[in-house]
C-alpha cells in the first residue's frame, strides 16, 4: 500500500534540510522559467530544486493529466481539473520523489531534465487572478484599529461578530514576490488641513495576510455548504496587502478602502495545497454570538501556521524581525469567508484570490501591520542602531515567511518580498 503524501516518515532521494520549507510532505506548485530558454511552465518545489512537471508529463509519467496542462504559464488549467486530479497528481509526484522508488531516482537522463536547481530559476505569478477579495477577519486586528480610531467602547462595529467583512479589490495589481512596489499617490487630508491635497502617500504600511486560491467555480445564484467551499480551495499563499493609511483615512467613508489598497498586492510564488496543510488543521477561536446557520462550521478550518515579518531599511544589511504571529488566531476561517462570499449568489471562478485580512495575535509582538506595531505612528519601531520606523520609507524591503511545523519537517511557503520605490 502506497504511503499518503502527508506521511511524516516519507523521505525523498533528494536531500532536504530539516528547516527547508519544501520537504516531500509539502510539494507546492508554482510557475518557473530556467536558463533552458523554454517558456514559463509548472513546477513543484522539493528542497533546493524545482521539479519540472512538463518534463515528467512529456516522458509519460502521469496517467490522468495531459502534458499541455503543465506547459501552461499558470496553474488555472490544472486547478480546473478538480480535487480528485489534484490529489492523485500530488500522490504520483510524491511517489516519484520517494527515496526507495527507483523510477526517477535511477533515471539519470530524466532526472537531469526534470530537476532544476532553485538558484537557476525565475519564479512567476503562479496563477492568473480572476478576482481579488480582501477580508477583515482577525478580531485582534479589528479591535486594535477600532480602539485607535473610535475608542475602546466602540472598537468593533456592530456587524463584525456576525459575518466576515470584506471588500472587492483589484486583480490587476496582484504581483509575485520580488516585484518592486511604487509608493502610491492620492488625495490626502490630515486632520489639520481644511481641504485635501494630492501627492505621495506619507503613511505607507503592510498587512500580513494569507491568500486563499480558489480552484473550482461555483454557480451564480447558488449558495455553498461548508464542505463545498472546502473542496473548492486549491491552496494558500502568503499575501502582503500594501496599504496607504493616509489615503485610506480620507477616502474610506462611506464605501470603504479604494485607492489606498489597489496599487499593489504581493503574493508568494509557491501555492501550498490544502491537502498538504491537512495535518495542521485546528478549530479557531470560539465564535460568540453563534453565527447564523449558513456560517456555522463542523470541521476545524483554521491552521496552526507560524508567520513572521522582517523589515530591512535601505541602510541595513539584513531584515529585522518586527512580528511573529500565527494563522490560528483568525476569528473567521477561510471556509467561512468563501461561504459568505457566495451566499448572495455571487459566482466564484477558478483563480479567485481571497485575502484573509491582517493576521494579528493577542500579544504586542504578534501585530500584523505597522499601523498596530507603531500604534498609528506614536510608538516608533527600532530596527537597528539609530534606524526607526513608524511607516515604510522609500528603499525599505518587507519580507514575510510562513510555515507549519511537523515532526522533523516544515510545510512552508518560502517568502514574499517587496521593496518600496519612490513615487517618482
MONOR-V503258 format. One record per residue. N is the residue number from 0. RES is the residue in one letter. PHI is phi in whole degrees, -180 to 180 (NA if undefined). BURIAL is I if it has 16 or more other ideal C-beta (glycine too) atoms within 10 Angstrom, else O. Layout:
# MONOR-V503258
<<N,RES,PHI,BURIAL> <N,RES,PHI,BURIAL>>
This chain:
# MONOR-V503258
<<0,X,NA,O> <1,X,-73,O> <2,X,-69,O> <3,X,-67,O> <4,X,-57,I> <5,X,-88,I> <6,X,-57,O> <7,X,-62,O> <8,X,-84,O> <9,X,-65,I> <10,X,-132,I> <11,X,-96,I> <12,X,-73,I> <13,X,-91,I> <14,X,-66,O> <15,X,-129,I> <16,X,-67,O> <17,X,-58,O> <18,X,-96,O> <19,X,-64,I> <20,X,-81,I> <21,X,-126,I> <22,X,-77,I> <23,X,-65,I> <24,X,-77,I> <25,X,-100,I> <26,X,60,I> <27,X,-77,I> <28,X,-98,I> <29,X,-154,I> <30,X,-120,I> <31,X,-139,I> <32,X,-131,I> <33,X,-132,I> <34,X,-75,O> <35,X,-75,O> <36,X,83,O> <37,X,-73,O> <38,X,-68,O> <39,X,-54,I> <40,X,-151,I> <41,X,-91,I> <42,X,-140,I> <43,X,-125,I> <44,X,-82,I> <45,X,-142,I> <46,X,59,I> <47,X,-98,O> <48,X,-128,I> <49,X,-112,I> <50,X,-89,I> <51,X,-81,I> <52,X,-71,I> <53,X,-65,I> <54,X,-62,I> <55,X,-66,I> <56,X,-66,I> <57,X,-61,I> <58,X,-91,O> <59,X,62,O> <60,X,-95,I> <61,X,-122,I> <62,X,-91,O> <63,X,-108,O> <64,X,-124,I> <65,X,-69,O> <66,X,-54,I> <67,X,-61,O> <68,X,-62,I> <69,X,-85,I> <70,X,-85,I> <71,X,-69,I> <72,X,-84,I> <73,X,-159,I> <74,X,-80,I> <75,X,-54,I> <76,X,-62,I> <77,X,-68,I> <78,X,-60,I> <79,X,-64,I> <80,X,-73,I> <81,X,99,O> <82,X,-60,I> <83,X,-64,O> <84,X,-70,I> <85,X,-55,I> <86,X,-69,O> <87,X,-68,O> <88,X,-68,I> <89,X,-64,I> <90,X,-63,I> <91,X,-68,I> <92,X,-62,I> <93,X,-59,I> <94,X,-59,I> <95,X,-63,I> <96,X,-96,I> <97,X,-70,I> <98,X,-62,O> <99,X,-106,O> <100,X,-109,O> <101,X,-82,O> <102,X,-54,O> <103,X,-96,I> <104,X,-54,I> <105,X,-102,O> <106,X,-102,O> <107,X,-61,O> <108,X,-64,O> <109,X,-67,I> <110,X,-59,O> <111,X,-67,O> <112,X,-76,I> <113,X,-92,I> <114,X,-107,I> <115,X,-112,I> <116,X,-57,O> <117,X,-56,I> <118,X,-66,O> <119,X,-103,O> <120,X,-114,I> <121,X,-112,O> <122,X,-97,I> <123,X,-115,I> <124,X,-54,I> <125,X,-74,I> <126,X,-151,I> <127,X,-81,O> <128,X,-80,I> <129,X,-75,O> <130,X,-156,I> <131,X,-130,I> <132,X,-125,I> <133,X,-117,I> <134,X,-104,I> <135,X,-144,I> <136,X,-116,I> <137,X,-95,I> <138,X,-63,I> <139,X,-64,I> <140,X,-65,I> <141,X,-61,I> <142,X,-68,I> <143,X,-58,I> <144,X,-66,I> <145,X,-64,I> <146,X,-62,I> <147,X,-61,O> <148,X,-105,O> <149,X,-127,O> <150,X,94,O> <151,X,-61,O> <152,X,-76,O> <153,X,-125,O> <154,X,-63,I> <155,X,-99,O> <156,X,-68,O> <157,X,-57,O> <158,X,-85,O> <159,X,-63,I> <160,X,-82,O> <161,X,-110,O> <162,X,-161,I> <163,X,-69,I> <164,X,-87,I> <165,X,-153,I> <166,X,-147,I> <167,X,-85,O> <168,X,-97,I> <169,X,-117,I> <170,X,-74,I> <171,X,-68,O> <172,X,-117,I> <173,X,-81,I> <174,X,-130,I> <175,X,-83,I> <176,X,-48,I> <177,X,96,O> <178,X,-80,I> <179,X,-63,O> <180,X,-120,I> <181,X,-83,O> <182,X,-56,I> <183,X,-77,I> <184,X,-105,I> <185,X,-178,I> <186,X,-76,O> <187,X,-125,I> <188,X,-146,O> <189,X,-65,O> <190,X,-56,O> <191,X,-82,O> <192,X,-94,O> <193,X,-84,O> <194,X,-134,O> <195,X,-76,O> <196,X,-128,O> <197,X,-121,O> <198,X,-180,O> <199,X,-64,I> <200,X,-57,I> <201,X,-108,O> <202,X,-130,I> <203,X,-85,I> <204,X,-136,I> <205,X,-117,I> <206,X,-137,I> <207,X,-78,I> <208,X,-140,I> <209,X,-107,I> <210,X,-112,I> <211,X,-91,I> <212,X,-102,I> <213,X,-82,I> <214,X,-109,I> <215,X,-137,I> <216,X,-84,O> <217,X,-124,I> <218,X,-89,O> <219,X,-58,O> <220,X,92,O> <221,X,-113,O> <222,X,-90,I> <223,X,-116,I> <224,X,-87,O> <225,X,-56,I> <226,X,-66,O> <227,X,-62,I> <228,X,-63,I> <229,X,-59,I> <230,X,-70,I> <231,X,-79,I> <232,X,-81,I> <233,X,-79,I> <234,X,-177,I> <235,X,-136,I> <236,X,-130,I> <237,X,-80,I> <238,X,-133,I> <239,X,-111,I> <240,X,-90,I> <241,X,-58,I> <242,X,-139,I> <243,X,-100,I> <244,X,-66,I> <245,X,-73,I> <246,X,-64,I> <247,X,-62,I> <248,X,-62,I> <249,X,-83,I> <250,X,-97,I> <251,X,-73,O> <252,X,-92,O> <253,X,-104,O> <254,X,-107,O> <255,X,92,I> <256,X,-62,I> <257,X,-141,O> <258,X,-65,I> <259,X,-67,I> <260,X,-125,I> <261,X,-100,I> <262,X,-83,I> <263,X,177,I> <264,X,-135,I> <265,X,-103,I> <266,X,-128,I> <267,X,-71,I> <268,X,-77,I> <269,X,-105,I> <270,X,-96,I> <271,X,-84,I> <272,X,-70,I> <273,X,-58,I> <274,X,-62,I> <275,X,-66,I> <276,X,-89,I> <277,X,-53,O> <278,X,-65,I> <279,X,-109,I> <280,X,-72,I> <281,X,-155,O> <282,X,-75,O> <283,X,-82,I> <284,X,-59,I> <285,X,-61,O> <286,X,-101,I> <287,X,-137,O> <288,X,-72,O> <289,X,-61,O> <290,X,-64,I> <291,X,-59,O> <292,X,-51,O> <293,X,-68,O> <294,X,-103,I> <295,X,-75,O> <296,X,-114,I> <297,X,-104,O> <298,X,-84,O> <299,X,-76,O> <300,X,-109,I> <301,X,-97,I> <302,X,-134,I> <303,X,-83,O> <304,X,-131,I> <305,X,-74,I> <306,X,-134,I> <307,X,-145,I> <308,X,-126,I> <309,X,-118,I> <310,X,-121,I> <311,X,-115,I> <312,X,-70,I> <313,X,-56,O> <314,X,-89,O> <315,X,-105,I> <316,X,-86,O> <317,X,-141,O> <318,X,-71,I> <319,X,-100,I> <320,X,-71,O> <321,X,-119,I> <322,X,-159,I> <323,X,-134,O> <324,X,-144,I> <325,X,-151,I> <326,X,-66,I> <327,X,-66,I> <328,X,-76,I> <329,X,-61,I> <330,X,-72,I> <331,X,-101,I> <332,X,-79,I> <333,X,-62,I> <334,X,-64,I> <335,X,-62,I> <336,X,-60,I> <337,X,-69,I> <338,X,-59,I> <339,X,-66,I> <340,X,-58,I> <341,X,-89,I> <342,X,-64,O> <343,X,-84,O> <344,X,106,O> <345,X,-64,I> <346,X,-79,O> <347,X,-98,I> <348,X,-120,O> <349,X,-60,I> <350,X,97,I> <351,X,-66,I> <352,X,-121,I> <353,X,-115,I> <354,X,-79,I> <355,X,-70,I> <356,X,93,I> <357,X,-54,I> <358,X,-101,I> <359,X,-122,I> <360,X,-103,I> <361,X,-73,O> <362,X,-95,O> <363,X,-61,O> <364,X,-83,O> <365,X,-109,I> <366,X,-81,I> <367,X,-103,I> <368,X,-154,I> <369,X,-68,I> <370,X,-53,I> <371,X,-81,I> <372,X,-60,I> <373,X,-95,I> <374,X,47,I> <375,X,59,I> <376,X,88,O> <377,X,-89,O> <378,X,-130,O> <379,X,-56,O> <380,X,-94,I> <381,X,-91,O> <382,X,-95,I> <383,X,-154,O> <384,X,-55,O> <385,X,81,O> <386,X,-103,I> <387,X,-129,O> <388,X,-143,I> <389,X,-108,I> <390,X,-136,I> <391,X,-77,I> <392,X,-112,O> <393,X,-59,O> <394,X,91,O> <395,X,-69,I> <396,X,-120,I> <397,X,-118,I> <398,X,-124,I> <399,X,-118,I> <400,X,-134,I> <401,X,-156,I> <402,X,-162,I> <403,X,-108,I> <404,X,-94,O> <405,X,-97,I> <406,X,-83,O> <407,X,88,O> <408,X,-152,I> <409,X,-125,I> <410,X,-104,I> <411,X,-124,I> <412,X,-111,I> <413,X,74,I> <414,X,-148,I> <415,X,-122,I> <416,X,-127,I> <417,X,-151,I> <418,X,-114,I> <419,X,-84,I> <420,X,-99,O> <421,X,-64,O> <422,X,-61,O> <423,X,83,O>>
